[in-house]
Amino acid sequence: MTTFRVTQTMLANSSLRSMQAGLGRLAAVQEQLTTGRVLNRPSDSPTDTTSAMRIRSSLAQAEQHARNADDAEGRLGLIDTTLGSMTSQVRRARELVQQGVNGASGPAARQALATEIDQLRESLLAEANTSYLQRPVFGGITTGTGAYDASGTWVGTAGAISRQVGSDVTVRVDVAGPDVFGAGDDSLFATLEAASTAVIGGDQAEMDAALTKLAGHLDKMGATQAVVGSRQAQVERAVVATGDAKLALITRLSDVENVDLPRALVDLKLQEVAYQAALGATARVTQPSLLDFLR
């Protein structure tokens, strides 16, 4: 059997190292309780630090998706409202043309009908230039302030505006003017201009043609409004999914970074008891000296 000689210095050094270790554990628990966080520096847990960084990255992405969804809801909501208003005005214009077809009595009456059609055209033209955040919603990707000029010609730039509202969900948030109001001589504004002229002149054939075109415009605007509505529903589903994902990520991040208070309090008490015991034991071990031995 091998025996080792244990000196008083070795015993004292060993006791001091154990005391320092116990004091370090006590300080660590106190720091966690003071800051409320388990991870105060990467060295506390490299693995959990990596997990926290990944969770924060995912959380930032989810928050960006939520901001994109807010923007998409604003744009699509404005388009839907505008199309609803414009549809009502086109219906009114068609009613006026129909009155002309049915034989409005006298030039004055036809002039009154034409005047109201012209006013409706101006109002529709103004609504076609509706903008969101200073960008026309029917202007494509134009950087200008309007989608149509005073003559009713589309002056936008072709291109789609999309927003990513989920990890794999991208929604188009614009409607190109020509796609819903037509283009050239077949545009809504050209049709109304021709209808006004036909009503004033009592041109039956042109008024019938205008009625047919206006019916076509109403169908196209209704179909576009349905598409916009389906996009809004897609965005709303994405908002719900993003909210759930954010809540799950925040919970997971709290589990990784934040301190479990009851557990930390128990741990603190254990470390205090252990440190007090170490102090008492060390005092008893290092107490004997040469004078104690000679006494």
C-alpha positions as CSV (number, residue, x, y, z in Angstrom):
1,M,0.0,0.0,0.0
2,T,1.4,3.4,-1.0
3,T,1.1,6.3,1.3
4,F,1.6,10.0,0.5
5,R,2.8,12.7,2.8
6,V,0.3,15.4,3.2
7,T,1.7,18.7,4.5
8,Q,-0.1,21.5,6.1
9,T,0.6,23.7,3.1
10,M,-0.9,21.2,0.7
11,L,-4.0,21.0,2.9
12,A,-4.3,24.8,3.0
13,N,-3.9,25.2,-0.7
14,S,-6.4,22.5,-1.5
15,S,-8.9,24.1,0.9
16,L,-8.4,27.5,-0.6
17,R,-9.0,26.1,-4.1
18,S,-12.2,24.4,-3.0
19,M,-13.3,27.6,-1.3
20,Q,-12.6,29.7,-4.4
21,A,-14.5,27.2,-6.6
22,G,-17.5,27.3,-4.2
23,L,-17.4,31.1,-4.1
24,G,-17.3,31.2,-7.9
25,R,-20.4,29.0,-8.2
26,L,-22.1,31.2,-5.6
27,A,-21.2,34.3,-7.6
28,A,-22.5,32.7,-10.8
29,V,-25.9,32.0,-9.3
30,Q,-26.0,35.5,-7.9
31,E,-25.2,37.0,-11.3
32,Q,-28.0,35.0,-12.9
33,L,-30.5,36.2,-10.3
34,T,-29.3,39.8,-10.7
35,T,-29.5,39.9,-14.5
36,G,-32.4,37.5,-14.8
37,R,-30.4,35.7,-17.6
38,V,-28.7,32.4,-17.7
39,L,-26.5,33.5,-20.6
40,N,-24.6,36.6,-19.7
41,R,-21.6,35.8,-21.9
42,P,-20.9,33.2,-24.7
43,S,-18.6,31.3,-22.4
44,D,-21.5,30.5,-20.0
45,S,-22.8,28.0,-22.6
46,P,-21.5,28.1,-26.2
47,T,-24.1,25.6,-27.3
48,D,-27.0,27.6,-25.9
49,T,-25.5,30.8,-27.2
50,T,-25.5,29.4,-30.7
51,S,-29.1,28.4,-30.3
52,A,-30.1,31.8,-29.0
53,M,-28.4,33.5,-32.0
54,R,-30.3,31.2,-34.4
55,I,-33.6,31.9,-32.6
56,R,-33.0,35.6,-32.7
57,S,-32.3,35.4,-36.4
58,S,-35.5,33.5,-37.0
59,L,-37.4,36.0,-34.8
60,A,-36.0,39.0,-36.8
61,Q,-37.2,37.3,-40.0
62,A,-40.6,36.7,-38.6
63,E,-40.9,40.3,-37.5
64,Q,-39.9,41.4,-41.0
65,H,-42.6,39.2,-42.4
66,A,-45.1,40.8,-40.0
67,R,-44.1,44.3,-41.2
68,N,-44.4,43.1,-44.8
69,A,-47.9,41.8,-44.0
70,D,-49.0,45.1,-42.5
71,D,-47.8,46.9,-45.7
72,A,-49.6,44.3,-47.9
73,E,-52.8,44.6,-45.9
74,G,-52.7,48.4,-46.3
75,R,-52.1,48.3,-50.0
76,L,-54.6,45.6,-50.8
77,G,-57.2,47.2,-48.5
78,L,-56.9,50.5,-50.3
79,I,-57.1,48.8,-53.7
80,D,-60.2,46.9,-52.7
81,T,-61.9,50.1,-51.3
82,T,-61.0,52.1,-54.4
83,L,-62.3,49.4,-56.8
84,G,-65.5,49.2,-54.8
85,S,-66.0,53.0,-55.2
86,M,-65.1,53.0,-58.8
87,T,-67.5,50.1,-59.6
88,S,-70.4,52.1,-58.1
89,Q,-69.5,55.1,-60.3
90,V,-69.2,53.0,-63.5
91,R,-72.6,51.5,-62.8
92,R,-74.0,55.1,-62.5
93,A,-72.3,56.0,-65.7
94,R,-73.9,53.0,-67.4
95,E,-77.3,54.0,-66.1
96,L,-76.8,57.5,-67.6
97,V,-75.9,56.0,-71.0
98,Q,-78.9,53.7,-70.7
99,Q,-81.1,56.8,-70.2
100,G,-79.6,58.2,-73.4
101,V,-80.4,55.0,-75.2
102,N,-83.9,55.0,-73.9
103,G,-84.4,58.4,-75.5
104,A,-83.6,61.4,-73.2
105,S,-85.8,64.2,-74.3
106,G,-84.1,67.1,-76.0
107,P,-80.5,68.3,-76.3
108,A,-80.6,69.9,-72.8
109,A,-81.4,66.6,-71.2
110,R,-78.7,64.8,-73.2
111,Q,-76.2,67.5,-72.3
112,A,-77.0,67.0,-68.6
113,L,-76.5,63.3,-69.0
114,A,-73.2,63.9,-70.7
115,T,-72.1,66.4,-68.1
116,E,-72.6,63.9,-65.3
117,I,-70.8,61.2,-67.3
118,D,-67.8,63.6,-67.8
119,Q,-67.8,64.3,-64.0
120,L,-67.9,60.6,-63.3
121,R,-64.9,60.2,-65.7
122,E,-62.9,62.8,-63.9
123,S,-63.7,61.3,-60.5
124,L,-62.8,57.8,-61.8
125,L,-59.5,59.2,-63.2
126,A,-58.7,60.7,-59.8
127,E,-59.4,57.4,-58.1
128,A,-57.3,55.6,-60.6
129,N,-54.4,57.7,-59.3
130,T,-55.0,56.7,-55.7
131,S,-51.6,56.3,-54.0
132,Y,-50.3,54.4,-51.0
133,L,-47.3,55.9,-49.3
134,Q,-47.0,58.4,-52.2
135,R,-46.9,55.6,-54.8
136,P,-49.9,55.0,-57.1
137,V,-51.4,51.6,-56.4
138,F,-52.4,51.1,-60.1
139,G,-49.1,52.4,-61.5
140,G,-47.0,49.2,-61.4
141,I,-43.5,49.9,-60.2
142,T,-43.5,53.6,-61.3
143,T,-41.6,56.1,-59.2
144,G,-44.0,58.8,-60.3
145,T,-46.9,60.2,-58.3
146,G,-49.7,59.2,-60.7
147,A,-50.7,56.2,-62.7
148,Y,-52.7,58.2,-65.3
149,D,-52.3,61.6,-66.9
150,A,-55.1,64.1,-67.5
151,S,-56.1,62.5,-70.8
152,G,-56.6,59.1,-69.2
153,T,-53.4,57.5,-70.6
154,W,-51.6,55.1,-68.3
155,V,-48.2,56.5,-67.4
156,G,-47.1,53.8,-65.0
157,T,-44.3,51.3,-65.4
158,A,-45.1,47.7,-65.9
159,G,-43.9,45.4,-63.1
160,A,-45.2,43.6,-60.1
161,I,-44.8,44.7,-56.5
162,S,-44.7,41.8,-54.1
163,R,-44.3,41.3,-50.4
164,Q,-42.9,38.2,-48.6
165,V,-45.3,37.6,-45.7
166,G,-44.1,34.2,-44.7
167,S,-41.1,31.8,-45.1
168,D,-42.5,30.6,-48.4
169,V,-45.4,33.0,-49.0
170,T,-45.1,35.9,-51.3
171,V,-48.1,38.0,-52.3
172,R,-48.5,40.5,-55.1
173,V,-49.8,43.8,-53.6
174,D,-50.5,45.9,-56.7
175,V,-52.8,45.9,-59.7
176,A,-51.7,47.3,-63.0
177,G,-54.0,49.9,-64.3
178,P,-54.3,48.4,-67.9
179,D,-55.2,45.0,-66.4
180,V,-58.3,46.4,-64.7
181,F,-59.3,49.5,-66.6
182,G,-58.1,48.5,-70.1
183,A,-55.8,50.3,-72.4
184,G,-55.9,52.6,-75.4
185,D,-59.3,53.1,-77.1
186,D,-60.7,50.3,-75.0
187,S,-59.8,51.8,-71.7
188,L,-62.5,52.8,-69.2
189,F,-61.7,56.5,-69.6
190,A,-61.8,56.4,-73.4
191,T,-65.1,54.5,-73.2
192,L,-66.6,57.1,-71.0
193,E,-65.4,59.9,-73.2
194,A,-66.9,58.2,-76.2
195,A,-70.1,57.6,-74.3
196,S,-70.4,61.3,-73.4
197,T,-70.0,62.3,-77.0
198,A,-72.5,59.7,-78.2
199,V,-75.1,60.8,-75.6
200,I,-74.8,64.5,-76.7
201,G,-75.1,63.5,-80.4
202,G,-77.9,60.9,-79.7
203,D,-75.8,58.3,-81.6
204,Q,-77.6,55.1,-80.8
205,A,-75.0,52.8,-82.2
206,E,-72.2,54.4,-80.2
207,M,-74.3,54.4,-77.0
208,D,-75.0,50.7,-77.4
209,A,-71.3,50.0,-78.0
210,A,-70.5,52.1,-74.8
211,L,-73.0,50.1,-72.8
212,T,-71.4,46.9,-73.9
213,K,-67.9,48.1,-73.1
214,L,-69.0,49.5,-69.7
215,A,-70.5,46.1,-68.9
216,G,-67.2,44.5,-69.8
217,H,-65.3,47.0,-67.6
218,L,-67.6,46.2,-64.7
219,D,-67.0,42.4,-65.1
220,K,-63.2,43.0,-65.2
221,M,-63.3,45.3,-62.1
222,G,-65.4,42.7,-60.3
223,A,-63.0,39.9,-61.2
224,T,-60.0,42.0,-60.1
225,Q,-61.7,42.8,-56.8
226,A,-62.2,39.1,-56.3
227,V,-58.5,38.5,-56.9
228,V,-57.5,41.3,-54.5
229,G,-59.8,39.7,-51.9
230,S,-58.1,36.3,-52.3
231,R,-54.8,38.0,-51.8
232,Q,-56.0,39.7,-48.6
233,A,-57.2,36.4,-47.3
234,Q,-53.7,34.9,-48.1
235,V,-52.1,37.7,-46.2
236,E,-54.4,37.3,-43.2
237,R,-53.5,33.6,-43.0
238,A,-49.9,34.5,-43.1
239,V,-50.3,37.0,-40.3
240,V,-51.8,34.4,-38.1
241,A,-49.1,31.9,-38.9
242,T,-46.4,34.5,-38.4
243,G,-47.9,35.5,-35.0
244,D,-47.9,31.8,-33.9
245,A,-44.3,31.4,-35.1
246,K,-43.2,34.6,-33.2
247,L,-44.8,33.4,-30.0
248,A,-43.1,30.0,-30.2
249,L,-39.7,31.6,-30.9
250,I,-40.0,34.0,-28.0
251,T,-40.9,31.2,-25.7
252,R,-38.0,29.1,-26.9
253,L,-35.6,32.1,-26.6
254,S,-36.8,32.7,-23.0
255,D,-36.2,29.1,-22.2
256,V,-32.6,29.3,-23.5
257,E,-31.6,32.8,-22.2
258,N,-33.7,33.6,-19.1
259,V,-33.2,32.3,-15.6
260,D,-35.6,29.8,-14.0
261,L,-36.2,31.8,-10.9
262,P,-37.4,29.1,-8.4
263,R,-34.6,26.8,-9.5
264,A,-32.0,29.6,-9.3
265,L,-33.2,30.5,-5.8
266,V,-32.9,26.9,-4.6
267,D,-29.5,26.7,-6.2
268,L,-28.4,29.9,-4.5
269,K,-29.4,28.5,-1.1
270,L,-27.5,25.3,-1.8
271,Q,-24.4,27.2,-2.8
272,E,-24.6,29.4,0.3
273,V,-24.8,26.4,2.5
274,A,-22.0,24.7,0.7
275,Y,-19.8,27.8,0.9
276,Q,-20.5,28.2,4.6
277,A,-19.6,24.6,5.2
278,A,-16.4,25.0,3.2
279,L,-15.5,28.0,5.3
280,G,-16.1,26.1,8.5
281,A,-14.2,23.0,7.4
282,T,-11.2,25.1,6.2
283,A,-11.1,27.0,9.5
284,R,-10.9,23.8,11.4
285,V,-8.3,22.2,9.1
286,T,-5.9,25.2,9.0
287,Q,-6.3,26.1,12.6
288,P,-3.5,23.9,14.1
289,S,-0.1,25.6,14.2
290,L,3.2,25.0,15.9
291,L,2.1,27.0,18.9
292,D,-1.1,24.8,19.1
293,F,1.1,21.7,19.0
294,L,3.5,23.0,21.8
295,R,0.6,24.1,24.0
